[in-house]
């Protein structure tokens, strides 16, 4: 999340413009990237699929991934979030 000041910024890269806070009648906005259920995916890999034993293993696995593999996991366990 990044404060962008008193005017909203509309991203062309999938970020969301949100109200960060309002104080004394002035609103400040933020840009944020929403990653819904990232932690739930790690728990699912560990607890349900038993593919990892700890969350700490995931960084090495991500770094070892084949860059030519263009598969995606969409963690839509309870639907898709915005954006």
mmCIF file of the N, C-alpha and C atoms, coordinates in Angstrom:
data_MODEL
# 
_entry.id   MODEL 
# 
loop_
_atom_site.group_PDB 
_atom_site.id 
_atom_site.type_symbol 
_atom_site.label_atom_id 
_atom_site.label_alt_id 
_atom_site.label_comp_id 
_atom_site.label_asym_id 
_atom_site.label_entity_id 
_atom_site.label_seq_id 
_atom_site.pdbx_PDB_ins_code 
_atom_site.Cartn_x 
_atom_site.Cartn_y 
_atom_site.Cartn_z 
_atom_site.occupancy 
_atom_site.B_iso_or_equiv 
_atom_site.pdbx_formal_charge 
_atom_site.auth_seq_id 
_atom_site.auth_comp_id 
_atom_site.auth_asym_id 
_atom_site.auth_atom_id 
_atom_site.pdbx_PDB_model_num 
ATOM 1   N N  . UNK A 1 1  ? 0.841   -1.159  0.000   1.00 0.00 ? 1  UNK A N  1 
ATOM 2   C CA . UNK A 1 1  ? 0.000   0.000   0.000   1.00 0.00 ? 1  UNK A CA 1 
ATOM 3   C C  . UNK A 1 1  ? 0.899   1.238   0.000   1.00 0.00 ? 1  UNK A C  1 
ATOM 4   N N  . UNK A 1 2  ? 0.561   2.202   -0.856  1.00 0.00 ? 2  UNK A N  1 
ATOM 5   C CA . UNK A 1 2  ? 1.375   3.406   -0.964  1.00 0.00 ? 2  UNK A CA 1 
ATOM 6   C C  . UNK A 1 2  ? 0.476   4.635   -0.937  1.00 0.00 ? 2  UNK A C  1 
ATOM 7   N N  . UNK A 1 3  ? 0.771   5.567   -0.048  1.00 0.00 ? 3  UNK A N  1 
ATOM 8   C CA . UNK A 1 3  ? 0.032   6.823   0.024   1.00 0.00 ? 3  UNK A CA 1 
ATOM 9   C C  . UNK A 1 3  ? 0.331   7.633   -1.231  1.00 0.00 ? 3  UNK A C  1 
ATOM 10  N N  . UNK A 1 4  ? -0.735  8.099   -1.914  1.00 0.00 ? 4  UNK A N  1 
ATOM 11  C CA . UNK A 1 4  ? -0.547  8.905   -3.117  1.00 0.00 ? 4  UNK A CA 1 
ATOM 12  C C  . UNK A 1 4  ? -1.064  10.325  -2.951  1.00 0.00 ? 4  UNK A C  1 
ATOM 13  N N  . UNK A 1 5  ? -1.476  10.681  -1.725  1.00 0.00 ? 5  UNK A N  1 
ATOM 14  C CA . UNK A 1 5  ? -1.873  12.059  -1.456  1.00 0.00 ? 5  UNK A CA 1 
ATOM 15  C C  . UNK A 1 5  ? -3.371  12.296  -1.499  1.00 0.00 ? 5  UNK A C  1 
ATOM 16  N N  . UNK A 1 6  ? -3.750  13.547  -1.748  1.00 0.00 ? 6  UNK A N  1 
ATOM 17  C CA . UNK A 1 6  ? -5.142  13.962  -1.639  1.00 0.00 ? 6  UNK A CA 1 
ATOM 18  C C  . UNK A 1 6  ? -5.958  13.754  -2.910  1.00 0.00 ? 6  UNK A C  1 
ATOM 19  N N  . UNK A 1 7  ? -5.345  13.295  -3.972  1.00 0.00 ? 7  UNK A N  1 
ATOM 20  C CA . UNK A 1 7  ? -6.051  12.987  -5.223  1.00 0.00 ? 7  UNK A CA 1 
ATOM 21  C C  . UNK A 1 7  ? -5.881  11.508  -5.539  1.00 0.00 ? 7  UNK A C  1 
ATOM 22  N N  . UNK A 1 8  ? -6.962  10.810  -5.895  1.00 0.00 ? 8  UNK A N  1 
ATOM 23  C CA . UNK A 1 8  ? -6.812  9.389   -6.230  1.00 0.00 ? 8  UNK A CA 1 
ATOM 24  C C  . UNK A 1 8  ? -6.004  9.221   -7.513  1.00 0.00 ? 8  UNK A C  1 
ATOM 25  N N  . UNK A 1 9  ? -5.233  8.154   -7.560  1.00 0.00 ? 9  UNK A N  1 
ATOM 26  C CA . UNK A 1 9  ? -4.458  7.784   -8.742  1.00 0.00 ? 9  UNK A CA 1 
ATOM 27  C C  . UNK A 1 9  ? -5.075  6.500   -9.274  1.00 0.00 ? 9  UNK A C  1 
ATOM 28  N N  . UNK A 1 10 ? -5.371  6.457   -10.562 1.00 0.00 ? 10 UNK A N  1 
ATOM 29  C CA . UNK A 1 10 ? -5.993  5.278   -11.151 1.00 0.00 ? 10 UNK A CA 1 
ATOM 30  C C  . UNK A 1 10 ? -4.947  4.519   -11.958 1.00 0.00 ? 10 UNK A C  1 
ATOM 31  N N  . UNK A 1 11 ? -4.616  3.346   -11.466 1.00 0.00 ? 11 UNK A N  1 
ATOM 32  C CA . UNK A 1 11 ? -3.539  2.535   -12.018 1.00 0.00 ? 11 UNK A CA 1 
ATOM 33  C C  . UNK A 1 11 ? -3.940  1.874   -13.330 1.00 0.00 ? 11 UNK A C  1 
ATOM 34  N N  . UNK A 1 12 ? -2.967  1.726   -14.203 1.00 0.00 ? 12 UNK A N  1 
ATOM 35  C CA . UNK A 1 12 ? -3.139  0.959   -15.440 1.00 0.00 ? 12 UNK A CA 1 
ATOM 36  C C  . UNK A 1 12 ? -2.522  -0.429  -15.286 1.00 0.00 ? 12 UNK A C  1 
ATOM 37  N N  . UNK A 1 13 ? -2.116  -0.772  -14.046 1.00 0.00 ? 13 UNK A N  1 
ATOM 38  C CA . UNK A 1 13 ? -1.393  -2.017  -13.804 1.00 0.00 ? 13 UNK A CA 1 
ATOM 39  C C  . UNK A 1 13 ? -2.069  -2.901  -12.759 1.00 0.00 ? 13 UNK A C  1 
ATOM 40  N N  . UNK A 1 14 ? -3.373  -2.749  -12.580 1.00 0.00 ? 14 UNK A N  1 
ATOM 41  C CA . UNK A 1 14 ? -4.108  -3.648  -11.692 1.00 0.00 ? 14 UNK A CA 1 
ATOM 42  C C  . UNK A 1 14 ? -4.115  -3.283  -10.227 1.00 0.00 ? 14 UNK A C  1 
ATOM 43  N N  . UNK A 1 15 ? -3.601  -2.103  -9.876  1.00 0.00 ? 15 UNK A N  1 
ATOM 44  C CA . UNK A 1 15 ? -3.666  -1.680  -8.485  1.00 0.00 ? 15 UNK A CA 1 
ATOM 45  C C  . UNK A 1 15 ? -4.999  -0.995  -8.214  1.00 0.00 ? 15 UNK A C  1 
ATOM 46  N N  . UNK A 1 16 ? -5.388  -0.953  -6.960  1.00 0.00 ? 16 UNK A N  1 
ATOM 47  C CA . UNK A 1 16 ? -6.666  -0.378  -6.563  1.00 0.00 ? 16 UNK A CA 1 
ATOM 48  C C  . UNK A 1 16 ? -6.410  0.953   -5.872  1.00 0.00 ? 16 UNK A C  1 
ATOM 49  N N  . UNK A 1 17 ? -7.199  1.976   -6.225  1.00 0.00 ? 17 UNK A N  1 
ATOM 50  C CA . UNK A 1 17 ? -7.147  3.241   -5.521  1.00 0.00 ? 17 UNK A CA 1 
ATOM 51  C C  . UNK A 1 17 ? -8.147  3.172   -4.374  1.00 0.00 ? 17 UNK A C  1 
ATOM 52  N N  . UNK A 1 18 ? -7.665  3.385   -3.146  1.00 0.00 ? 18 UNK A N  1 
ATOM 53  C CA . UNK A 1 18 ? -8.495  3.268   -1.953  1.00 0.00 ? 18 UNK A CA 1 
ATOM 54  C C  . UNK A 1 18 ? -8.333  4.506   -1.088  1.00 0.00 ? 18 UNK A C  1 
ATOM 55  N N  . UNK A 1 19 ? -9.333  4.781   -0.257  1.00 0.00 ? 19 UNK A N  1 
ATOM 56  C CA . UNK A 1 19 ? -9.195  5.843   0.730   1.00 0.00 ? 19 UNK A CA 1 
ATOM 57  C C  . UNK A 1 19 ? -8.305  5.319   1.844   1.00 0.00 ? 19 UNK A C  1 
ATOM 58  N N  . UNK A 1 20 ? -7.222  6.026   2.110   1.00 0.00 ? 20 UNK A N  1 
ATOM 59  C CA . UNK A 1 20 ? -6.306  5.627   3.178   1.00 0.00 ? 20 UNK A CA 1 
ATOM 60  C C  . UNK A 1 20 ? -6.840  6.133   4.512   1.00 0.00 ? 20 UNK A C  1 
ATOM 61  N N  . UNK A 1 21 ? -7.203  7.421   4.564   1.00 0.00 ? 21 UNK A N  1 
ATOM 62  C CA . UNK A 1 21 ? -7.784  7.998   5.775   1.00 0.00 ? 21 UNK A CA 1 
ATOM 63  C C  . UNK A 1 21 ? -8.381  9.353   5.450   1.00 0.00 ? 21 UNK A C  1 
ATOM 64  N N  . UNK A 1 22 ? -9.180  9.831   6.386   1.00 0.00 ? 22 UNK A N  1 
ATOM 65  C CA . UNK A 1 22 ? -9.746  11.171  6.314   1.00 0.00 ? 22 UNK A CA 1 
ATOM 66  C C  . UNK A 1 22 ? -9.508  11.830  7.660   1.00 0.00 ? 22 UNK A C  1 
ATOM 67  N N  . UNK A 1 23 ? -8.918  13.027  7.643   1.00 0.00 ? 23 UNK A N  1 
ATOM 68  C CA . UNK A 1 23 ? -8.610  13.728  8.870   1.00 0.00 ? 23 UNK A CA 1 
ATOM 69  C C  . UNK A 1 23 ? -8.846  15.215  8.652   1.00 0.00 ? 23 UNK A C  1 
ATOM 70  N N  . UNK A 1 24 ? -9.626  15.813  9.516   1.00 0.00 ? 24 UNK A N  1 
ATOM 71  C CA . UNK A 1 24 ? -9.943  17.243  9.418   1.00 0.00 ? 24 UNK A CA 1 
ATOM 72  C C  . UNK A 1 24 ? -10.502 17.621  8.049   1.00 0.00 ? 24 UNK A C  1 
ATOM 73  N N  . UNK A 1 25 ? -11.344 16.772  7.499   1.00 0.00 ? 25 UNK A N  1 
ATOM 74  C CA . UNK A 1 25 ? -11.988 17.052  6.220   1.00 0.00 ? 25 UNK A CA 1 
ATOM 75  C C  . UNK A 1 25 ? -11.136 16.801  4.994   1.00 0.00 ? 25 UNK A C  1 
ATOM 76  N N  . UNK A 1 26 ? -9.904  16.362  5.159   1.00 0.00 ? 26 UNK A N  1 
ATOM 77  C CA . UNK A 1 26 ? -9.038  16.052  4.021   1.00 0.00 ? 26 UNK A CA 1 
ATOM 78  C C  . UNK A 1 26 ? -8.896  14.541  3.895   1.00 0.00 ? 26 UNK A C  1 
ATOM 79  N N  . UNK A 1 27 ? -9.089  14.062  2.684   1.00 0.00 ? 27 UNK A N  1 
ATOM 80  C CA . UNK A 1 27 ? -8.984  12.632  2.403   1.00 0.00 ? 27 UNK A CA 1 
ATOM 81  C C  . UNK A 1 27 ? -7.635  12.358  1.757   1.00 0.00 ? 27 UNK A C  1 
ATOM 82  N N  . UNK A 1 28 ? -6.967  11.334  2.189   1.00 0.00 ? 28 UNK A N  1 
ATOM 83  C CA . UNK A 1 28 ? -5.755  10.846  1.537   1.00 0.00 ? 28 UNK A CA 1 
ATOM 84  C C  . UNK A 1 28 ? -6.049  9.487   0.910   1.00 0.00 ? 28 UNK A C  1 
ATOM 85  N N  . UNK A 1 29 ? -5.453  9.251   -0.247  1.00 0.00 ? 29 UNK A N  1 
ATOM 86  C CA . UNK A 1 29 ? -5.683  8.025   -0.996  1.00 0.00 ? 29 UNK A CA 1 
ATOM 87  C C  . UNK A 1 29 ? -4.429  7.164   -1.011  1.00 0.00 ? 29 UNK A C  1 
ATOM 88  N N  . UNK A 1 30 ? -4.630  5.905   -1.288  1.00 0.00 ? 30 UNK A N  1 
ATOM 89  C CA . UNK A 1 30 ? -3.525  4.958   -1.382  1.00 0.00 ? 30 UNK A CA 1 
ATOM 90  C C  . UNK A 1 30 ? -3.725  4.069   -2.598  1.00 0.00 ? 30 UNK A C  1 
ATOM 91  N N  . UNK A 1 31 ? -2.630  3.599   -3.150  1.00 0.00 ? 31 UNK A N  1 
ATOM 92  C CA . UNK A 1 31 ? -2.669  2.552   -4.173  1.00 0.00 ? 31 UNK A CA 1 
ATOM 93  C C  . UNK A 1 31 ? -2.289  1.257   -3.481  1.00 0.00 ? 31 UNK A C  1 
ATOM 94  N N  . UNK A 1 32 ? -3.029  0.213   -3.765  1.00 0.00 ? 32 UNK A N  1 
ATOM 95  C CA . UNK A 1 32 ? -2.707  -1.073  -3.141  1.00 0.00 ? 32 UNK A CA 1 
ATOM 96  C C  . UNK A 1 32 ? -2.935  -2.213  -4.111  1.00 0.00 ? 32 UNK A C  1 
ATOM 97  N N  . UNK A 1 33 ? -2.150  -3.239  -3.921  1.00 0.00 ? 33 UNK A N  1 
ATOM 98  C CA . UNK A 1 33 ? -2.318  -4.467  -4.681  1.00 0.00 ? 33 UNK A CA 1 
ATOM 99  C C  . UNK A 1 33 ? -2.910  -5.510  -3.752  1.00 0.00 ? 33 UNK A C  1 
ATOM 100 N N  . UNK A 1 34 ? -4.072  -5.999  -4.088  1.00 0.00 ? 34 UNK A N  1 
ATOM 101 C CA . UNK A 1 34 ? -4.743  -6.983  -3.241  1.00 0.00 ? 34 UNK A CA 1 
ATOM 102 C C  . UNK A 1 34 ? -4.309  -8.388  -3.609  1.00 0.00 ? 34 UNK A C  1 
ATOM 103 N N  . UNK A 1 35 ? -3.881  -9.138  -2.617  1.00 0.00 ? 35 UNK A N  1 
ATOM 104 C CA . UNK A 1 35 ? -3.541  -10.543 -2.812  1.00 0.00 ? 35 UNK A CA 1 
ATOM 105 C C  . UNK A 1 35 ? -4.408  -11.326 -1.841  1.00 0.00 ? 35 UNK A C  1 
ATOM 106 N N  . UNK A 1 36 ? -5.565  -11.714 -2.311  1.00 0.00 ? 36 UNK A N  1 
ATOM 107 C CA . UNK A 1 36 ? -6.498  -12.443 -1.459  1.00 0.00 ? 36 UNK A CA 1 
ATOM 108 C C  . UNK A 1 36 ? -6.036  -13.870 -1.250  1.00 0.00 ? 36 UNK A C  1 
ATOM 109 N N  . UNK A 1 37 ? -6.034  -14.294 -0.021  1.00 0.00 ? 37 UNK A N  1 
ATOM 110 C CA . UNK A 1 37 ? -5.815  -15.688 0.352   1.00 0.00 ? 37 UNK A CA 1 
ATOM 111 C C  . UNK A 1 37 ? -4.430  -16.228 0.065   1.00 0.00 ? 37 UNK A C  1 
ATOM 112 N N  . UNK A 1 38 ? -3.417  -15.384 -0.005  1.00 0.00 ? 38 UNK A N  1 
ATOM 113 C CA . UNK A 1 38 ? -2.060  -15.904 -0.199  1.00 0.00 ? 38 UNK A CA 1 
ATOM 114 C C  . UNK A 1 38 ? -1.680  -16.829 0.950   1.00 0.00 ? 38 UNK A C  1 
ATOM 115 N N  . UNK A 1 39 ? -1.982  -16.439 2.164   1.00 0.00 ? 39 UNK A N  1 
ATOM 116 C CA . UNK A 1 39 ? -1.679  -17.280 3.324   1.00 0.00 ? 39 UNK A CA 1 
ATOM 117 C C  . UNK A 1 39 ? -2.474  -18.564 3.320   1.00 0.00 ? 39 UNK A C  1 
ATOM 118 N N  . UNK A 1 40 ? -3.724  -18.496 2.839   1.00 0.00 ? 40 UNK A N  1 
ATOM 119 C CA . UNK A 1 40 ? -4.561  -19.701 2.769   1.00 0.00 ? 40 UNK A CA 1 
ATOM 120 C C  . UNK A 1 40 ? -3.992  -20.701 1.778   1.00 0.00 ? 40 UNK A C  1 
ATOM 121 N N  . UNK A 1 41 ? -3.371  -20.230 0.718   1.00 0.00 ? 41 UNK A N  1 
ATOM 122 C CA . UNK A 1 41 ? -2.754  -21.128 -0.262  1.00 0.00 ? 41 UNK A CA 1 
ATOM 123 C C  . UNK A 1 41 ? -1.596  -21.887 0.386   1.00 0.00 ? 41 UNK A C  1 
ATOM 124 N N  . UNK A 1 42 ? -0.790  -21.176 1.170   1.00 0.00 ? 42 UNK A N  1 
ATOM 125 C CA . UNK A 1 42 ? 0.337   -21.826 1.845   1.00 0.00 ? 42 UNK A CA 1 
ATOM 126 C C  . UNK A 1 42 ? -0.185  -22.887 2.814   1.00 0.00 ? 42 UNK A C  1 
ATOM 127 N N  . UNK A 1 43 ? -1.217  -22.549 3.577   1.00 0.00 ? 43 UNK A N  1 
ATOM 128 C CA . UNK A 1 43 ? -1.818  -23.532 4.503   1.00 0.00 ? 43 UNK A CA 1 
ATOM 129 C C  . UNK A 1 43 ? -2.379  -24.725 3.748   1.00 0.00 ? 43 UNK A C  1 
ATOM 130 N N  . UNK A 1 44 ? -3.014  -24.480 2.615   1.00 0.00 ? 44 UNK A N  1 
ATOM 131 C CA . UNK A 1 44 ? -3.589  -25.548 1.789   1.00 0.00 ? 44 UNK A CA 1 
ATOM 132 C C  . UNK A 1 44 ? -2.494  -26.484 1.276   1.00 0.00 ? 44 UNK A C  1 
ATOM 133 N N  . UNK A 1 45 ? -1.375  -25.899 0.792   1.00 0.00 ? 45 UNK A N  1 
ATOM 134 C CA . UNK A 1 45 ? -0.257  -26.718 0.313   1.00 0.00 ? 45 UNK A CA 1 
ATOM 135 C C  . UNK A 1 45 ? 0.314   -27.585 1.436   1.00 0.00 ? 45 UNK A C  1 
ATOM 136 N N  . UNK A 1 46 ? 0.360   -27.020 2.643   1.00 0.00 ? 46 UNK A N  1 
ATOM 137 C CA . UNK A 1 46 ? 0.948   -27.721 3.788   1.00 0.00 ? 46 UNK A CA 1 
ATOM 138 C C  . UNK A 1 46 ? -0.031  -28.702 4.435   1.00 0.00 ? 46 UNK A C  1 
ATOM 139 N N  . UNK A 1 47 ? -1.208  -28.225 4.800   1.00 0.00 ? 47 UNK A N  1 
ATOM 140 C CA . UNK A 1 47 ? -2.122  -29.013 5.621   1.00 0.00 ? 47 UNK A CA 1 
ATOM 141 C C  . UNK A 1 47 ? -2.987  -30.000 4.840   1.00 0.00 ? 47 UNK A C  1 
ATOM 142 N N  . UNK A 1 48 ? -3.385  -29.617 3.624   1.00 0.00 ? 48 UNK A N  1 
ATOM 143 C CA . UNK A 1 48 ? -4.306  -30.461 2.864   1.00 0.00 ? 48 UNK A CA 1 
ATOM 144 C C  . UNK A 1 48 ? -3.604  -31.303 1.800   1.00 0.00 ? 48 UNK A C  1 
ATOM 145 N N  . UNK A 1 49 ? -2.691  -30.682 1.075   1.00 0.00 ? 49 UNK A N  1 
ATOM 146 C CA . UNK A 1 49 ? -2.008  -31.413 0.004   1.00 0.00 ? 49 UNK A CA 1 
ATOM 147 C C  . UNK A 1 49 ? -0.723  -32.083 0.468   1.00 0.00 ? 49 UNK A C  1 
ATOM 148 N N  . UNK A 1 50 ? -0.187  -31.624 1.605   1.00 0.00 ? 50 UNK A N  1 
ATOM 149 C CA . UNK A 1 50 ? 1.057   -32.165 2.165   1.00 0.00 ? 50 UNK A CA 1 
ATOM 150 C C  . UNK A 1 50 ? 2.214   -32.090 1.170   1.00 0.00 ? 50 UNK A C  1 
ATOM 151 N N  . UNK A 1 51 ? 2.247   -30.998 0.399   1.00 0.00 ? 51 UNK A N  1 
ATOM 152 C CA . UNK A 1 51 ? 3.338   -30.788 -0.558  1.00 0.00 ? 51 UNK A CA 1 
ATOM 153 C C  . UNK A 1 51 ? 4.534   -30.092 0.079   1.00 0.00 ? 51 UNK A C  1 
ATOM 154 N N  . UNK A 1 52 ? 4.293   -29.387 1.171   1.00 0.00 ? 52 UNK A N  1 
ATOM 155 C CA . UNK A 1 52 ? 5.367   -28.743 1.923   1.00 0.00 ? 52 UNK A CA 1 
ATOM 156 C C  . UNK A 1 52 ? 5.157   -29.051 3.399   1.00 0.00 ? 52 UNK A C  1 
ATOM 157 N N  . UNK A 1 53 ? 6.238   -28.918 4.171   1.00 0.00 ? 53 UNK A N  1 
ATOM 158 C CA . UNK A 1 53 ? 6.137   -29.129 5.612   1.00 0.00 ? 53 UNK A CA 1 
ATOM 159 C C  . UNK A 1 53 ? 6.074   -27.815 6.381   1.00 0.00 ? 53 UNK A C  1 
ATOM 160 N N  . UNK A 1 54 ? 6.554   -26.722 5.750   1.00 0.00 ? 54 UNK A N  1 
ATOM 161 C CA . UNK A 1 54 ? 6.496   -25.414 6.406   1.00 0.00 ? 54 UNK A CA 1 
ATOM 162 C C  . UNK A 1 54 ? 6.401   -24.321 5.347   1.00 0.00 ? 54 UNK A C  1 
ATOM 163 N N  . UNK A 1 55 ? 5.886   -23.177 5.763   1.00 0.00 ? 55 UNK A N  1 
ATOM 164 C CA . UNK A 1 55 ? 5.760   -22.043 4.848   1.00 0.00 ? 55 UNK A CA 1 
ATOM 165 C C  . UNK A 1 55 ? 7.118   -21.580 4.337   1.00 0.00 ? 55 UNK A C  1 
ATOM 166 N N  . UNK A 1 56 ? 8.157   -21.771 5.145   1.00 0.00 ? 56 UNK A N  1 
ATOM 167 C CA . UNK A 1 56 ? 9.497   -21.348 4.770   1.00 0.00 ? 56 UNK A CA 1 
ATOM 168 C C  . UNK A 1 56 ? 10.051  -22.024 3.526   1.00 0.00 ? 56 UNK A C  1 
ATOM 169 N N  . UNK A 1 57 ? 9.479   -23.150 3.151   1.00 0.00 ? 57 UNK A N  1 
ATOM 170 C CA . UNK A 1 57 ? 9.947   -23.872 1.966   1.00 0.00 ? 57 UNK A CA 1 
ATOM 171 C C  . UNK A 1 57 ? 9.521   -23.211 0.662   1.00 0.00 ? 57 UNK A C  1 
ATOM 172 N N  . UNK A 1 58 ? 8.526   -22.362 0.696   1.00 0.00 ? 58 UNK A N  1 
ATOM 173 C CA . UNK A 1 58 ? 7.928   -21.867 -0.548  1.00 0.00 ? 58 UNK A CA 1 
ATOM 174 C C  . UNK A 1 58 ? 8.828   -20.932 -1.347  1.00 0.00 ? 58 UNK A C  1 
ATOM 175 N N  . UNK A 1 59 ? 9.687   -20.169 -0.672  1.00 0.00 ? 59 UNK A N  1 
ATOM 176 C CA . UNK A 1 59 ? 10.569  -19.265 -1.412  1.00 0.00 ? 59 UNK A CA 1 
ATOM 177 C C  . UNK A 1 59 ? 11.528  -20.047 -2.299  1.00 0.00 ? 59 UNK A C  1 
ATOM 178 N N  . UNK A 1 60 ? 12.130  -21.084 -1.762  1.00 0.00 ? 60 UNK A N  1 
ATOM 179 C CA . UNK A 1 60 ? 13.059  -21.892 -2.559  1.00 0.00 ? 60 UNK A CA 1 
ATOM 180 C C  . UNK A 1 60 ? 12.334  -22.567 -3.709  1.00 0.00 ? 60 UNK A C  1 
ATOM 181 N N  . UNK A 1 61 ? 11.119  -23.031 -3.466  1.00 0.00 ? 61 UNK A N  1 
ATOM 182 C CA . UNK A 1 61 ? 10.339  -23.654 -4.539  1.00 0.00 ? 61 UNK A CA 1 
ATOM 183 C C  . UNK A 1 61 ? 10.005  -22.646 -5.638  1.00 0.00 ? 61 UNK A C  1 
ATOM 184 N N  . UNK A 1 62 ? 9.629   -21.438 -5.238  1.00 0.00 ? 62 UNK A N  1 
ATOM 185 C CA . UNK A 1 62 ? 9.320   -20.398 -6.226  1.00 0.00 ? 62 UNK A CA 1 
ATOM 186 C C  . UNK A 1 62 ? 10.558  -20.042 -7.044  1.00 0.00 ? 62 UNK A C  1 
ATOM 187 N N  . UNK A 1 63 ? 11.707  -19.944 -6.381  1.00 0.00 ? 63 UNK A N  1 
ATOM 188 C CA . UNK A 1 63 ? 12.944  -19.623 -7.090  1.00 0.00 ? 63 UNK A CA 1 
ATOM 189 C C  . UNK A 1 63 ? 13.393  -20.741 -8.023  1.00 0.00 ? 63 UNK A C  1 
ATOM 190 N N  . UNK A 1 64 ? 13.009  -21.977 -7.718  1.00 0.00 ? 64 UNK A N  1 
ATOM 191 C CA . UNK A 1 64 ? 13.399  -23.118 -8.538  1.00 0.00 ? 64 UNK A CA 1 
ATOM 192 C C  . UNK A 1 64 ? 12.417  -23.406 -9.672  1.00 0.00 ? 64 UNK A C  1 
ATOM 193 N N  . UNK A 1 65 ? 11.338  -22.648 -9.735  1.00 0.00 ? 65 UNK A N  1 
ATOM 194 C CA . UNK A 1 65 ? 10.306  -22.898 -10.757 1.00 0.00 ? 65 UNK A CA 1 
ATOM 195 C C  . UNK A 1 65 ? 10.870  -22.654 -12.156 1.00 0.00 ? 65 UNK A C  1 
ATOM 196 N N  . UNK A 1 66 ? 10.375  -23.421 -13.100 1.00 0.00 ? 66 UNK A N  1 
ATOM 197 C CA . UNK A 1 66 ? 10.772  -23.292 -14.496 1.00 0.00 ? 66 UNK A CA 1 
ATOM 198 C C  . UNK A 1 66 ? 10.197  -21.986 -15.067 1.00 0.00 ? 66 UNK A C  1 
ATOM 199 N N  . UNK A 1 67 ? 11.025  -21.034 -15.479 1.00 0.00 ? 67 UNK A N  1 
ATOM 200 C CA . UNK A 1 67 ? 10.509  -19.760 -15.997 1.00 0.00 ? 67 UNK A CA 1 
ATOM 201 C C  . UNK A 1 67 ? 9.747   -19.908 -17.309 1.00 0.00 ? 67 UNK A C  1 
ATOM 202 N N  . UNK A 1 68 ? 9.902   -21.036 -17.986 1.00 0.00 ? 68 UNK A N  1 
ATOM 203 C CA . UNK A 1 68 ? 9.169   -21.258 -19.230 1.00 0.00 ? 68 UNK A CA 1 
ATOM 204 C C  . UNK A 1 68 ? 7.777   -21.835 -18.994 1.00 0.00 ? 68 UNK A C  1 
ATOM 205 N N  . UNK A 1 69 ? 7.470   -22.208 -17.757 1.00 0.00 ? 69 UNK A N  1 
ATOM 206 C CA . UNK A 1 69 ? 6.148   -22.737 -17.412 1.00 0.00 ? 69 UNK A CA 1 
ATOM 207 C C  . UNK A 1 69 ? 5.229   -21.559 -17.129 1.00 0.00 ? 69 UNK A C  1 
ATOM 208 N N  . UNK A 1 70 ? 4.201   -21.401 -17.917 1.00 0.00 ? 70 UNK A N  1 
ATOM 209 C CA . UNK A 1 70 ? 3.296   -20.262 -17.780 1.00 0.00 ? 70 UNK A CA 1 
ATOM 210 C C  . UNK A 1 70 ? 1.984   -20.668 -17.119 1.00 0.00 ? 70 UNK A C  1 
ATOM 211 N N  . UNK A 1 71 ? 2.034   -21.668 -16.244 1.00 0.00 ? 71 UNK A N  1 
ATOM 212 C CA . UNK A 1 71 ? 0.856   -22.080 -15.485 1.00 0.00 ? 71 UNK A CA 1 
ATOM 213 C C  . UNK A 1 71 ? 0.616   -21.096 -14.353 1.00 0.00 ? 71 UNK A C  1 
ATOM 214 N N  . UNK A 1 72 ? -0.639  -20.904 -14.005 1.00 0.00 ? 72 UNK A N  1 
ATOM 215 C CA . UNK A 1 72 ? -1.008  -20.013 -12.916 1.00 0.00 ? 72 UNK A CA 1 
ATOM 216 C C  . UNK A 1 72 ? -1.915  -20.748 -11.943 1.00 0.00 ? 72 UNK A C  1 
ATOM 217 N N  . UNK A 1 73 ? -1.784  -20.429 -10.683 1.00 0.00 ? 73 UNK A N  1 
ATOM 218 C CA . UNK A 1 73 ? -2.716  -20.888 -9.664  1.00 0.00 ? 73 UNK A CA 1 
ATOM 219 C C  . UNK A 1 73 ? -3.562  -19.684 -9.279  1.00 0.00 ? 73 UNK A C  1 
ATOM 220 N N  . UNK A 1 74 ? -4.865  -19.814 -9.420  1.00 0.00 ? 74 UNK A N  1 
ATOM 221 C CA . UNK A 1 74 ? -5.780  -18.755 -9.024  1.00 0.00 ? 74 UNK A CA 1 
ATOM 222 C C  . UNK A 1 74 ? -6.445  -19.206 -7.724  1.00 0.00 ? 74 UNK A C  1 
ATOM 223 N N  . UNK A 1 75 ? -6.041  -18.629 -6.599  1.00 0.00 ? 75 UNK A N  1 
ATOM 224 C CA . UNK A 1 75 ? -6.563  -19.082 -5.309  1.00 0.00 ? 75 UNK A CA 1 
ATOM 225 C C  . UNK A 1 75 ? -7.942  -18.499 -5.020  1.00 0.00 ? 75 UNK A C  1 
ATOM 226 N N  . UNK A 1 76 ? -8.921  -18.970 -5.742  1.00 0.00 ? 76 UNK A N  1 
ATOM 227 C CA . UNK A 1 76 ? -10.290 -18.456 -5.620  1.00 0.00 ? 76 UNK A CA 1 
ATOM 228 C C  . UNK A 1 76 ? -11.110 -19.369 -4.708  1.00 0.00 ? 76 UNK A C  1 
ATOM 229 N N  . UNK A 1 77 ? -10.609 -19.596 -3.502  1.00 0.00 ? 77 UNK A N  1 
ATOM 230 C CA . UNK A 1 77 ? -11.276 -20.496 -2.572  1.00 0.00 ? 77 UNK A CA 1 
ATOM 231 C C  . UNK A 1 77 ? -12.672 -20.031 -2.191  1.00 0.00 ? 77 UNK A C  1 
ATOM 232 N N  . UNK A 1 78 ? -12.863 -18.712 -2.154  1.00 0.00 ? 78 UNK A N  1 
ATOM 233 C CA . UNK A 1 78 ? -14.183 -18.166 -1.834  1.00 0.00 ? 78 UNK A CA 1 
ATOM 234 C C  . UNK A 1 78 ? -14.635 -17.160 -2.886  1.00 0.00 ? 78 UNK A C  1 
ATOM 235 N N  . UNK A 1 79 ? -14.195 -17.339 -4.108  1.00 0.00 ? 79 UNK A N  1 
ATOM 236 C CA . UNK A 1 79 ? -14.514 -16.408 -5.188  1.00 0.00 ? 79 UNK A CA 1 
ATOM 237 C C  . UNK A 1 79 ? -13.311 -15.555 -5.509  1.00 0.00 ? 79 UNK A C  1 
ATOM 238 N N  . UNK A 1 80 ? -13.460 -14.729 -6.530  1.00 0.00 ? 80 UNK A N  1 
ATOM 239 C CA . UNK A 1 80 ? -12.369 -13.855 -6.968  1.00 0.00 ? 80 UNK A CA 1 
ATOM 240 C C  . UNK A 1 80 ? -12.527 -12.494 -6.315  1.00 0.00 ? 80 UNK A C  1 
ATOM 241 N N  . UNK A 1 81 ? -11.414 -11.941 -5.840  1.00 0.00 ? 81 UNK A N  1 
ATOM 242 C CA . UNK A 1 81 ? -11.426 -10.592 -5.280  1.00 0.00 ? 81 UNK A CA 1 
ATOM 243 C C  . UNK A 1 81 ? -11.080 -9.581  -6.346  1.00 0.00 ? 81 UNK A C  1 
ATOM 244 N N  . UNK A 1 82 ? -11.167 -8.307  -6.015  1.00 0.00 ? 82 UNK A N  1 
ATOM 245 C CA . UNK A 1 82 ? -10.815 -7.233  -6.932  1.00 0.00 ? 82 UNK A CA 1 
ATOM 246 C C  . UNK A 1 82 ? -9.337  -6.923  -6.772  1.00 0.00 ? 82 UNK A C  1 
ATOM 247 N N  . UNK A 1 83 ? -8.635  -6.462  -7.732  1.00 0.00 ? 83 UNK A N  1 
ATOM 248 C CA . UNK A 1 83 ? -9.129  -6.071  -9.036  1.00 0.00 ? 83 UNK A CA 1 
ATOM 249 C C  . UNK A 1 83 ? -9.274  -7.235  -9.980  1.00 0.00 ? 83 UNK A C  1 
# 
